[in-house]
């Protein structure tokens, strides 16, 4: 079977990765496609890094739309055909009049969890303002939520399944910028991209609030490369684009900040 202890060395989300290893072994044994619950971006990134080393199994991740943060993974033996269409999920609409009692993402999630379901069964929640929200969930939750989720904050709601093509996903707001730096250090690039002082950025890094490619990084001197994604809790994300060396041997870095 899979080299479990070797795969789990240095893993941050150990319990989540261990569960997926168990499911991968099930997929190998049964020759069936096995589905995980919804996973967070850090869990997804770590699982994909771990499984990239393996040839026995393959993964397909999907969360309902291209920018989805929380996704399920389908796992199958490498000999079998596998694609995103085999990741089973559905969309529910949580409809109500929120004109006079605005509800946030936290409110909708709290109401859903208040029915007794667990977070791992829910994907992204898209808030639609005064009209309510849409949520991506595992298929087996649809009937339960339609009966149990009847109020968010003070607002009565009706919960029902809709077609996934009815998702109203907004394109993320982004800002393109260029910076010229003496090095590709994390603190230098991130402080420029997020528009804050380098000392403030170092504080975020030291506090464990900065992730690069969804992995926590606590060294301000860590070197970045093109394609890296920097995320700071409550501050958004920053993608490192093309890097060029200037005539003065400095680095001109294209950045995209997602707000």
Phi and psi in degrees as GROMACS dihedral restraints (atoms count N, CA, C in turn):
[ dihedral_restraints ]
;  ai    aj    ak    al  type     phi  dphi    fc
    3     4     5     6     1   -72.6    20    10
    4     5     6     7     1   146.9    20    10
    6     7     8     9     1   -74.1    20    10
    7     8     9    10     1    76.1    20    10
    9    10    11    12     1   -54.8    20    10
   10    11    12    13     1   -54.2    20    10
   12    13    14    15     1   -65.8    20    10
   13    14    15    16     1   -35.6    20    10
   15    16    17    18     1   -65.5    20    10
   16    17    18    19     1   -41.0    20    10
   18    19    20    21     1   -67.1    20    10
   19    20    21    22     1   -28.9    20    10
   21    22    23    24     1   -89.5    20    10
   22    23    24    25     1    -1.5    20    10
   24    25    26    27     1   -64.5    20    10
   25    26    27    28     1   127.7    20    10
   27    28    29    30     1    70.1    20    10
   28    29    30    31     1    16.0    20    10
   30    31    32    33     1   -82.6    20    10
   31    32    33    34     1   134.5    20    10
   33    34    35    36     1   -81.2    20    10
   34    35    36    37     1   -45.3    20    10
   36    37    38    39     1   -98.1    20    10
   37    38    39    40     1    65.1    20    10
   39    40    41    42     1   -60.7    20    10
   40    41    42    43     1   -45.8    20    10
   42    43    44    45     1   -63.2    20    10
   43    44    45    46     1   -42.9    20    10
   45    46    47    48     1   -65.2    20    10
   46    47    48    49     1   -44.9    20    10
   48    49    50    51     1   -65.9    20    10
   49    50    51    52     1   -39.3    20    10
   51    52    53    54     1   -61.5    20    10
   52    53    54    55     1   -40.8    20    10
   54    55    56    57     1   -62.8    20    10
   55    56    57    58     1   -40.3    20    10
   57    58    59    60     1   -70.1    20    10
   58    59    60    61     1   -34.3    20    10
   60    61    62    63     1   -61.3    20    10
   61    62    63    64     1   -42.8    20    10
   63    64    65    66     1   -59.0    20    10
   64    65    66    67     1   -42.9    20    10
   66    67    68    69     1   -69.0    20    10
   67    68    69    70     1   -34.3    20    10
   69    70    71    72     1   -65.4    20    10
   70    71    72    73     1   -40.0    20    10
   72    73    74    75     1   -64.8    20    10
   73    74    75    76     1   -36.0    20    10
   75    76    77    78     1   -63.7    20    10
   76    77    78    79     1   -42.1    20    10
   78    79    80    81     1   -63.3    20    10
   79    80    81    82     1   -39.9    20    10
   81    82    83    84     1   -63.9    20    10
   82    83    84    85     1   -43.7    20    10
   84    85    86    87     1   -70.9    20    10
   85    86    87    88     1   -41.1    20    10
   87    88    89    90     1   -94.4    20    10
   88    89    90    91     1   -12.4    20    10
   90    91    92    93     1    61.3    20    10
   91    92    93    94     1    29.9    20    10
   93    94    95    96     1  -116.2    20    10
   94    95    96    97     1   160.5    20    10
   96    97    98    99     1   -82.4    20    10
   97    98    99   100     1   126.0    20    10
   99   100   101   102     1  -113.2    20    10
  100   101   102   103     1   135.3    20    10
  102   103   104   105     1  -107.1    20    10
  103   104   105   106     1   137.3    20    10
  105   106   107   108     1   -84.7    20    10
  106   107   108   109     1   172.3    20    10
  108   109   110   111     1   -75.4    20    10
  109   110   111   112     1  -177.3    20    10
  111   112   113   114     1   -70.2    20    10
  112   113   114   115     1   140.9    20    10
  114   115   116   117     1  -121.0    20    10
  115   116   117   118     1   148.9    20    10
  117   118   119   120     1   -78.4    20    10
  118   119   120   121     1   162.9    20    10
  120   121   122   123     1   -54.2    20    10
  121   122   123   124     1   -44.7    20    10
  123   124   125   126     1   -62.5    20    10
  124   125   126   127     1   -39.2    20    10
  126   127   128   129     1   -64.7    20    10
  127   128   129   130     1   -45.8    20    10
  129   130   131   132     1   -57.4    20    10
  130   131   132   133     1   -48.2    20    10
  132   133   134   135     1   -62.2    20    10
  133   134   135   136     1   -42.8    20    10
  135   136   137   138     1   -68.2    20    10
  136   137   138   139     1   -41.4    20    10
  138   139   140   141     1   -63.1    20    10
  139   140   141   142     1   -42.2    20    10
  141   142   143   144     1   -66.1    20    10
  142   143   144   145     1   -36.9    20    10
  144   145   146   147     1   -63.8    20    10
  145   146   147   148     1   -43.0    20    10
  147   148   149   150     1   -64.2    20    10
  148   149   150   151     1   -46.7    20    10
  150   151   152   153     1   -78.6    20    10
  151   152   153   154     1   -14.1    20    10
  153   154   155   156     1   -62.7    20    10
  154   155   156   157     1   -21.1    20    10
  156   157   158   159     1   -81.3    20    10
  157   158   159   160     1   -11.5    20    10
  159   160   161   162     1  -101.7    20    10
  160   161   162   163     1   146.7    20    10
  162   163   164   165     1  -108.4    20    10
  163   164   165   166     1   -12.0    20    10
  165   166   167   168     1   -75.9    20    10
  166   167   168   169     1   -30.1    20    10
  168   169   170   171     1  -130.3    20    10
  169   170   171   172     1   162.6    20    10
  171   172   173   174     1  -132.3    20    10
  172   173   174   175     1   157.1    20    10
  174   175   176   177     1  -123.9    20    10
  175   176   177   178     1   149.5    20    10
  177   178   179   180     1  -136.0    20    10
  178   179   180   181     1   119.6    20    10
  180   181   182   183     1  -106.9    20    10
  181   182   183   184     1   143.0    20    10
  183   184   185   186     1  -160.1    20    10
  184   185   186   187     1   140.6    20    10
  186   187   188   189     1  -125.5    20    10
  187   188   189   190     1    10.8    20    10
  189   190   191   192     1   108.8    20    10
  190   191   192   193     1   -26.1    20    10
  192   193   194   195     1  -157.1    20    10
  193   194   195   196     1   159.7    20    10
  195   196   197   198     1   -57.3    20    10
  196   197   198   199     1   -35.9    20    10
  198   199   200   201     1   -92.7    20    10
  199   200   201   202     1     8.7    20    10
  201   202   203   204     1   -56.7    20    10
  202   203   204   205     1   133.6    20    10
  204   205   206   207     1   -80.5    20    10
  205   206   207   208     1   -51.1    20    10
  207   208   209   210     1   -91.6    20    10
  208   209   210   211     1   129.0    20    10
  210   211   212   213     1  -137.4    20    10
  211   212   213   214     1   154.9    20    10
  213   214   215   216     1   -96.7    20    10
  214   215   216   217     1   157.7    20    10
  216   217   218   219     1  -120.3    20    10
  217   218   219   220     1   132.5    20    10
  219   220   221   222     1   -95.4    20    10
  220   221   222   223     1   133.6    20    10
  222   223   224   225     1  -120.3    20    10
  223   224   225   226     1   133.4    20    10
  225   226   227   228     1  -148.3    20    10
  226   227   228   229     1   159.0    20    10
  228   229   230   231     1   -57.2    20    10
  229   230   231   232     1   149.0    20    10
  231   232   233   234     1   -65.0    20    10
  232   233   234   235     1   -20.0    20    10
  234   235   236   237     1   -78.2    20    10
  235   236   237   238     1   -15.0    20    10
  237   238   239   240     1   -94.0    20    10
  238   239   240   241     1   150.3    20    10
  240   241   242   243     1   -69.5    20    10
  241   242   243   244     1   140.0    20    10
  243   244   245   246     1  -150.7    20    10
  244   245   246   247     1   133.4    20    10
  246   247   248   249     1  -151.6    20    10
  247   248   249   250     1   178.9    20    10
  249   250   251   252     1   -61.0    20    10
  250   251   252   253     1   -28.4    20    10
  252   253   254   255     1   -63.3    20    10
  253   254   255   256     1   -17.2    20    10
  255   256   257   258     1   -88.2    20    10
  256   257   258   259     1    -1.9    20    10
  258   259   260   261     1   -86.7    20    10
  259   260   261   262     1   107.9    20    10
  261   262   263   264     1   -82.5    20    10
  262   263   264   265     1   120.3    20    10
  264   265   266   267     1  -156.6    20    10
  265   266   267   268     1   160.7    20    10
  267   268   269   270     1  -137.2    20    10
  268   269   270   271     1   165.5    20    10
  270   271   272   273     1  -113.9    20    10
  271   272   273   274     1   135.1    20    10
  273   274   275   276     1  -117.4    20    10
  274   275   276   277     1   147.0    20    10
  276   277   278   279     1  -103.3    20    10
  277   278   279   280     1   130.9    20    10
  279   280   281   282     1  -109.6    20    10
  280   281   282   283     1    94.8    20    10
  282   283   284   285     1  -102.2    20    10
  283   284   285   286     1   134.5    20    10
  285   286   287   288     1  -169.2    20    10
  286   287   288   289     1   173.1    20    10
  288   289   290   291     1   -97.6    20    10
  289   290   291   292     1   100.1    20    10
  291   292   293   294     1  -101.5    20    10
  292   293   294   295     1    20.5    20    10
  294   295   296   297     1   -59.6    20    10
  295   296   297   298     1   -39.3    20    10
  297   298   299   300     1  -106.8    20    10
  298   299   300   301     1     0.9    20    10
  300   301   302   303     1  -147.7    20    10
  301   302   303   304     1    79.3    20    10
  303   304   305   306     1   -62.5    20    10
  304   305   306   307     1   134.3    20    10
  306   307   308   309     1  -113.0    20    10
  307   308   309   310     1   140.9    20    10
  309   310   311   312     1   -98.7    20    10
  310   311   312   313     1   174.8    20    10
  312   313   314   315     1   -54.4    20    10
  313   314   315   316     1   -43.9    20    10
  315   316   317   318     1   -61.7    20    10
  316   317   318   319     1   -38.3    20    10
  318   319   320   321     1   -63.3    20    10
  319   320   321   322     1   -46.4    20    10
  321   322   323   324     1   -65.5    20    10
  322   323   324   325     1   -44.2    20    10
  324   325   326   327     1   -62.5    20    10
  325   326   327   328     1   -44.1    20    10
  327   328   329   330     1   -60.8    20    10
  328   329   330   331     1   -40.2    20    10
  330   331   332   333     1   -65.7    20    10
  331   332   333   334     1   -39.8    20    10
  333   334   335   336     1   -65.4    20    10
  334   335   336   337     1   -46.8    20    10
  336   337   338   339     1   -66.3    20    10
  337   338   339   340     1   -27.7    20    10
  339   340   341   342     1   -66.3    20    10
  340   341   342   343     1   -16.7    20    10
  342   343   344   345     1   -78.6    20    10
  343   344   345   346     1   -10.3    20    10
  345   346   347   348     1   109.7    20    10
  346   347   348   349     1    -1.9    20    10
  348   349   350   351     1   -80.1    20    10
  349   350   351   352     1   165.9    20    10
  351   352   353   354     1  -105.2    20    10
  352   353   354   355     1   155.0    20    10
  354   355   356   357     1   -57.7    20    10
  355   356   357   358     1   -34.8    20    10
  357   358   359   360     1   -64.1    20    10
  358   359   360   361     1   -15.6    20    10
  360   361   362   363     1   -90.7    20    10
  361   362   363   364     1    -1.8    20    10
  363   364   365   366     1  -119.7    20    10
  364   365   366   367     1   141.7    20    10
  366   367   368   369     1   -99.1    20    10
  367   368   369   370     1  -138.6    20    10
  369   370   371   372     1   -71.3    20    10
  370   371   372   373     1   151.9    20    10
  372   373   374   375     1  -119.9    20    10
  373   374   375   376     1   126.3    20    10
  375   376   377   378     1  -108.4    20    10
  376   377   378   379     1   112.2    20    10
  378   379   380   381     1   -82.5    20    10
  379   380   381   382     1   132.3    20    10
  381   382   383   384     1  -109.6    20    10
  382   383   384   385     1    22.3    20    10
  384   385   386   387     1    73.5    20    10
  385   386   387   388     1  -131.0    20    10
  387   388   389   390     1   -70.8    20    10
  388   389   390   391     1   -11.0    20    10
  390   391   392   393     1   -91.7    20    10
  391   392   393   394     1   -12.1    20    10
  393   394   395   396     1   120.1    20    10
  394   395   396   397     1  -135.0    20    10
  396   397   398   399     1  -158.1    20    10
  397   398   399   400     1   167.2    20    10
  399   400   401   402     1  -123.4    20    10
  400   401   402   403     1   142.0    20    10
  402   403   404   405     1  -132.9    20    10
  403   404   405   406     1   143.0    20    10
  405   406   407   408     1  -101.0    20    10
  406   407   408   409     1   128.4    20    10
  408   409   410   411     1  -140.2    20    10
  409   410   411   412     1   170.9    20    10
  411   412   413   414     1   -72.0    20    10
  412   413   414   415     1   147.0    20    10
  414   415   416   417     1   -56.7    20    10
  415   416   417   418     1   -34.2    20    10
  417   418   419   420     1   -70.1    20    10
  418   419   420   421     1    -6.9    20    10
  420   421   422   423     1   -90.3    20    10
  421   422   423   424     1   -13.5    20    10
  423   424   425   426     1   -58.5    20    10
  424   425   426   427     1   -52.8    20    10
  426   427   428   429     1   -63.6    20    10
  427   428   429   430     1   -41.6    20    10
  429   430   431   432     1   -61.9    20    10
  430   431   432   433     1   -46.6    20    10
  432   433   434   435     1   -66.6    20    10
  433   434   435   436     1   -35.5    20    10
  435   436   437   438     1   -63.6    20    10
  436   437   438   439     1   -28.7    20    10
  438   439   440   441     1   -91.3    20    10
  439   440   441   442     1   -33.7    20    10
  441   442   443   444     1   -98.4    20    10
  442   443   444   445     1   -30.6    20    10
  444   445   446   447     1   -91.0    20    10
  445   446   447   448     1    97.7    20    10
  447   448   449   450     1  -121.3    20    10
  448   449   450   451     1    -4.0    20    10
  450   451   452   453     1  -154.1    20    10
  451   452   453   454     1   139.5    20    10
  453   454   455   456     1  -128.6    20    10
  454   455   456   457     1   123.7    20    10
  456   457   458   459     1    54.4    20    10
  457   458   459   460     1  -125.8    20    10
  459   460   461   462     1   -97.9    20    10
  460   461   462   463     1     6.9    20    10
  462   463   464   465     1   -99.2    20    10
  463   464   465   466     1   124.9    20    10
  465   466   467   468     1   -67.1    20    10
  466   467   468   469     1   139.1    20    10
  468   469   470   471     1  -130.6    20    10
  469   470   471   472     1   156.6    20    10
  471   472   473   474     1  -115.7    20    10
  472   473   474   475     1   126.5    20    10
  474   475   476   477     1  -112.8    20    10
  475   476   477   478     1   123.7    20    10
  477   478   479   480     1  -149.8    20    10
  478   479   480   481     1   156.5    20    10
  480   481   482   483     1   -73.4    20    10
  481   482   483   484     1   141.2    20    10
  483   484   485   486     1  -128.3    20    10
  484   485   486   487     1   167.9    20    10
  486   487   488   489     1   -69.6    20    10
  487   488   489   490     1   143.8    20    10
  489   490   491   492     1   -65.6    20    10
  490   491   492   493     1   -21.2    20    10
  492   493   494   495     1   -70.6    20    10
  493   494   495   496     1   -12.6    20    10
  495   496   497   498     1   -88.1    20    10
  496   497   498   499     1     1.1    20    10
  498   499   500   501     1   -58.3    20    10
  499   500   501   502     1   132.3    20    10
  501   502   503   504     1  -104.8    20    10
  502   503   504   505     1    79.6    20    10
  504   505   506   507     1   -90.7    20    10
  505   506   507   508     1   126.5    20    10
  507   508   509   510     1   -87.0    20    10
  508   509   510   511     1   139.8    20    10
  510   511   512   513     1   -65.0    20    10
  511   512   513   514     1   135.4    20    10
  513   514   515   516     1   -64.7    20    10
  514   515   516   517     1   141.5    20    10
  516   517   518   519     1   -72.9    20    10
  517   518   519   520     1   134.9    20    10
  519   520   521   522     1  -141.7    20    10
  520   521   522   523     1   157.0    20    10
  522   523   524   525     1  -131.7    20    10
  523   524   525   526     1   125.4    20    10
  525   526   527   528     1   -92.4    20    10
  526   527   528   529     1   135.8    20    10
  528   529   530   531     1  -150.1    20    10
  529   530   531   532     1   164.0    20    10
  531   532   533   534     1  -128.3    20    10
  532   533   534   535     1   138.9    20    10
  534   535   536   537     1  -131.9    20    10
  535   536   537   538     1   150.6    20    10
  537   538   539   540     1  -116.2    20    10
  538   539   540   541     1   121.8    20    10
  540   541   542   543     1  -130.1    20    10
  541   542   543   544     1   157.2    20    10
  543   544   545   546     1   -75.1    20    10
  544   545   546   547     1   -21.6    20    10
  546   547   548   549     1  -147.4    20    10
  547   548   549   550     1   175.3    20    10
  549   550   551   552     1  -104.3    20    10
  550   551   552   553     1    27.4    20    10
  552   553   554   555     1   -62.7    20    10
  553   554   555   556     1   147.0    20    10
  555   556   557   558     1   -57.8    20    10
  556   557   558   559     1   -45.9    20    10
  558   559   560   561     1   -65.1    20    10
  559   560   561   562     1   -34.4    20    10
  561   562   563   564     1   -71.2    20    10
  562   563   564   565     1   -49.9    20    10
  564   565   566   567     1   -68.7    20    10
  565   566   567   568     1   -44.6    20    10
  567   568   569   570     1   -67.2    20    10
  568   569   570   571     1   -38.6    20    10
  570   571   572   573     1   -64.7    20    10
  571   572   573   574     1   -37.6    20    10
  573   574   575   576     1   -67.6    20    10
  574   575   576   577     1   -43.7    20    10
  576   577   578   579     1   -68.3    20    10
  577   578   579   580     1   -36.3    20    10
  579   580   581   582     1   -94.8    20    10
  580   581   582   583     1    -0.6    20    10
  582   583   584   585     1    66.3    20    10
  583   584   585   586     1    45.4    20    10
  585   586   587   588     1  -137.5    20    10
  586   587   588   589     1   166.7    20    10
  588   589   590   591     1   -67.1    20    10
  589   590   591   592     1   155.7    20    10
  591   592   593   594     1   -65.3    20    10
  592   593   594   595     1   -36.7    20    10
  594   595   596   597     1   -65.6    20    10
  595   596   597   598     1   -37.3    20    10
  597   598   599   600     1   -65.8    20    10
  598   599   600   601     1   -40.3    20    10
  600   601   602   603     1   -63.2    20    10
  601   602   603   604     1   -40.7    20    10
  603   604   605   606     1   -61.2    20    10
  604   605   606   607     1   -36.6    20    10
  606   607   608   609     1   -61.3    20    10
  607   608   609   610     1   -43.9    20    10
  609   610   611   612     1   -62.3    20    10
  610   611   612   613     1   -43.0    20    10
  612   613   614   615     1   -64.2    20    10
  613   614   615   616     1   -47.0    20    10
  615   616   617   618     1   -61.8    20    10
  616   617   618   619     1   -31.6    20    10
  618   619   620   621     1   -80.3    20    10
  619   620   621   622     1    -4.1    20    10
  621   622   623   624     1    79.2    20    10
  622   623   624   625     1    20.6    20    10
  624   625   626   627     1   -93.6    20    10
  625   626   627   628     1     1.3    20    10
  627   628   629   630     1  -113.4    20    10
  628   629   630   631     1   131.8    20    10
  630   631   632   633     1  -123.4    20    10
  631   632   633   634     1   140.6    20    10
  633   634   635   636     1  -115.0    20    10
  634   635   636   637     1   120.6    20    10
  636   637   638   639     1    53.5    20    10
  637   638   639   640     1    38.7    20    10
  639   640   641   642     1    68.7    20    10
  640   641   642   643     1    11.6    20    10
  642   643   644   645     1  -107.9    20    10
  643   644   645   646     1   130.8    20    10
  645   646   647   648     1   -62.0    20    10
  646   647   648   649     1   131.6    20    10
  648   649   650   651     1  -124.8    20    10
  649   650   651   652     1   127.0    20    10
  651   652   653   654     1  -116.0    20    10
  652   653   654   655     1     9.3    20    10
  654   655   656   657     1  -108.0    20    10
  655   656   657   658     1   114.7    20    10
  657   658   659   660     1   -62.3    20    10
  658   659   660   661     1   -24.6    20    10
  660   661   662   663     1   -86.2    20    10
  661   662   663   664     1     1.5    20    10
  663   664   665   666     1   -55.6    20    10
  664   665   666   667     1   138.6    20    10
  666   667   668   669     1   -91.1    20    10
  667   668   669   670     1   136.7    20    10
  669   670   671   672     1  -101.6    20    10
  670   671   672   673     1   163.9    20    10
  672   673   674   675     1  -142.4    20    10
  673   674   675   676     1   166.2    20    10
  675   676   677   678     1   -58.7    20    10
  676   677   678   679     1   135.0    20    10
  678   679   680   681     1    97.5    20    10
  679   680   681   682     1   -13.1    20    10
  681   682   683   684     1   -68.3    20    10
  682   683   684   685     1   145.8    20    10
  684   685   686   687     1  -116.9    20    10
  685   686   687   688     1   123.3    20    10
  687   688   689   690     1  -106.9    20    10
  688   689   690   691     1   128.2    20    10
  690   691   692   693     1  -124.5    20    10
  691   692   693   694     1   134.4    20    10
  693   694   695   696     1  -123.3    20    10
  694   695   696   697     1   129.9    20    10
  696   697   698   699     1   -54.0    20    10
  697   698   699   700     1   124.9    20    10
  699   700   701   702     1    72.7    20    10
  700   701   702   703     1     1.9    20    10
  702   703   704   705     1  -114.1    20    10
  703   704   705   706     1   -10.7    20    10
  705   706   707   708     1    99.7    20    10
  706   707   708   709     1  -157.4    20    10
  708   709   710   711     1  -132.4    20    10
  709   710   711   712     1   158.3    20    10
  711   712   713   714     1  -139.4    20    10
  712   713   714   715     1   126.3    20    10
  714   715   716   717     1  -106.7    20    10
  715   716   717   718     1   131.9    20    10
  717   718   719   720     1   -85.7    20    10
  718   719   720   721     1   122.0    20    10
  720   721   722   723     1   -98.5    20    10
  721   722   723   724     1  -137.8    20    10
  723   724   725   726     1   -67.5    20    10
  724   725   726   727     1   139.2    20    10
  726   727   728   729     1  -119.3    20    10
  727   728   729   730     1   128.7    20    10
  729   730   731   732     1  -129.8    20    10
  730   731   732   733     1   150.2    20    10
  732   733   734   735     1   -97.1    20    10
  733   734   735   736     1   128.7    20    10
  735   736   737   738     1   -81.5    20    10
  736   737   738   739     1   174.2    20    10
  738   739   740   741     1   -64.3    20    10
  739   740   741   742     1   -22.8    20    10
  741   742   743   744     1   -96.3    20    10
  742   743   744   745     1    18.5    20    10
  744   745   746   747     1    59.5    20    10
  745   746   747   748     1    37.2    20    10
  747   748   749   750     1  -109.4    20    10
  748   749   750   751     1   170.8    20    10
  750   751   752   753     1  -108.1    20    10
  751   752   753   754     1   120.2    20    10
  753   754   755   756     1   -94.5    20    10
  754   755   756   757     1   117.7    20    10
  756   757   758   759     1  -118.6    20    10
  757   758   759   760     1   124.9    20    10
  759   760   761   762     1   -83.7    20    10
  760   761   762   763     1   131.6    20    10
  762   763   764   765     1  -128.1    20    10
  763   764   765   766     1   147.5    20    10
  765   766   767   768     1  -124.0    20    10
  766   767   768   769     1   119.7    20    10
  768   769   770   771     1  -102.7    20    10
  769   770   771   772     1   127.1    20    10
  771   772   773   774     1   -99.1    20    10
  772   773   774   775     1   122.1    20    10
